Amino acid sequence: MLKLHDIFFRKFLLLFVTIFLILGILFYFWMKNIYIEATKLDLLHNIDILSLHIDTLDNIDTLTKDIKKLVDLRVTIISVNGKVLGDSDENFNLMDNHLNRVEIMTSKYYKYGSSIRYSNTLQKNLLYVSKKFNIDNQIYYIRMAREIATINHKFFYLSIKITFLFLIFMIIVFWVSLKISQAVEDETKKILEFLSNLINQRKAIKIESKYSLEFNKITKLLTLTSKQLAQKNQKKSKYTAKLKLSNRQKDDIISAISHEFKNPIAVISGYAQTILEDKNIAPSIREKFLLKILTNSNKLTNMIDRLRLSINLEEGKKVSIFKSTNINKLINIIIEDINLTYKNRDIEFIGDSNINIKVDETMFYVAIKNLIENAIKYSQDRVVVELDSSSIKIIDTGIGIKDSDIDKITDKFYRVSSNSWNNSLGVGLSLVKNIINIHNFRLNISSIENRGSTFEIVF
């Protein structure tokens, strides 16, 4: 593993080279465009000077050749109809009509025209600039051109100078960054030494840095940490107490599971033993005992299923299948199933029959059934289920829940300490909450002690 200084050095070197290449390329083309534009202006300036010395078109071809010797530029004089009247580099009588040349066409309508193209006459790439003038009361075009090779050659030397200056600047920046990285490495070494001493410390130790605000804050925090670690012996007893409390809570959870399973198992065992020992038991009594055995075995199965489903939901192992479901119909099925177990209890259902919502039907069945069964367990009067387009409410007039317990009863394995209300295994409402969260619904709980509770699933 590399040191911070080496990482910083390598990263900055990579960044330095990347920036140098990218900026170099961008700067090269940008400066080249500027240089070409400057060349155009220089050619225009030469055209303007030439126009001041042309009073007549007599011997114009000779004039173009003389100018060529002076400024080393190609000069062409063109009539308004595109005929070449004089050229510094070729016999103008042998040249084509130039009216369709880009620079001539552009200068016809604008202040000047320009183009970069290959010259079939000279067989070279040239930068052309053309401008319109009035000579002897007739319109003519003066065109000058410079070889692109010459422009590139001059620009090359200019770019070398600029690159050299830019490289010197980047080297200075690189050197400054290197010094900064070395300073950071020194500060880091101090902190590492402090941490090494911190492991074996017997009393509080101190470290301080004034290199930067960040290092100053870090060293202050490390000094504070040292003071806190020096007091660790005093905190050991508190930590041990927390461990004992955590173990006690785990024991309570195991005890709760053991207690809930023990009762139905005892019922099943007792009735089964009675049936086996009493061969002459009346058929009606035998049927009643077998029904008790079946009911309690179903209770065990339901508790195990709830516990397993709760664990699968928390671990993300349960795959949800959402489809449009008639909630009215689903609630009626749940009430029919609950009535088989709680035959003497009254469940009143008030709801709109045309409410369809996308849910996982199996999981939503479990959630609503849990809420209705809880309402039945902890109230003696009828339970009301209300359904509308925005929510489902399960209302009871039972023993209610304390305000201090409402926010906790949906926690897994949480059981209210008093005997007035408990969450069975502590899984039921936790499972309901998980299912509702999967559907992106909301569970609202309101309750008044000794008056009843309302559990509302908001869509």
Secondary structure, DSSP 8 states (H G I E B T S, - for coil): ---HHHHHHHHHHHHHHHHHHHHHHHHHHHHHHHHHHHHHHHHHHHHHHHHHT-S--TTHHHHHHHHHHHH--EEEEEETTS-EEEESSS-GGGS---TT-HHHHHHHHSS-EEEEEEETTTTEEEEEEEEEEEETTEEEEEEEEEEHHHHHHHHHHHHHHHHHHHHHHHHHHHHHHHHHHHHHHHHHHHHHHHHHHHHT-SS-------S-HHHHHHHHHHHHHHHHHHTHHHHHHHHHHHHHHHHHHHHHHHHHHHHHHHHHHHHHHHHHHHHHH-TT--HHHHHHHHHHHHHHHHHHHHHHHHHHHHHHHHHT-----EEEEEHHHHHHHHHHHHHHH-TT--EEEEE-TT-EEEEEHHHHHHHHHHHHHHHHHT-SS-EEEEE-SSEEEEEE-SS---HHHHTTTTSTT---SSTT---TTS-HHHHHHHHHHHTT-EEEEEEETTTEEEEEEE-
